Amino acid sequence: MRTDRLLETLDPEEFNSLVEAYMNRVEPDTMSFEAFDHAVRRLAQEAVTETIELTGEVRGDTIVLDSPETAPVIARGNEIVIGGLRLVIRLRQPEPA
């Protein structure tokens, strides 16, 4: 059985076989960084309960955000404040092709 497939792509028989093999193994748990990173990112995406859309424009080399009227955030220039978190967006010059 391939080990690099996502769980969603397994049919029930393959999934059951994978669970059975996991339960019967004796070696310690190991996970590649890529698999761990994928799992963390997926959990973070699933934890999202609300989306806040911000608008703005680029002026020269600066992004200027519009202040949202109903969202629980403060947007000022290139800064976004959500609760105790402050995000600062900085644009970089594109690298030459």
Secondary structure, DSSP 8 states (H G I E B T S, - for coil): --SSS-GGGS-HHHHHHHHHHHHH--S-----HHHHHHHHHHHHHHT--------EEEETTEEEE---SSSS-EEEBTEEEETTEEEE---------
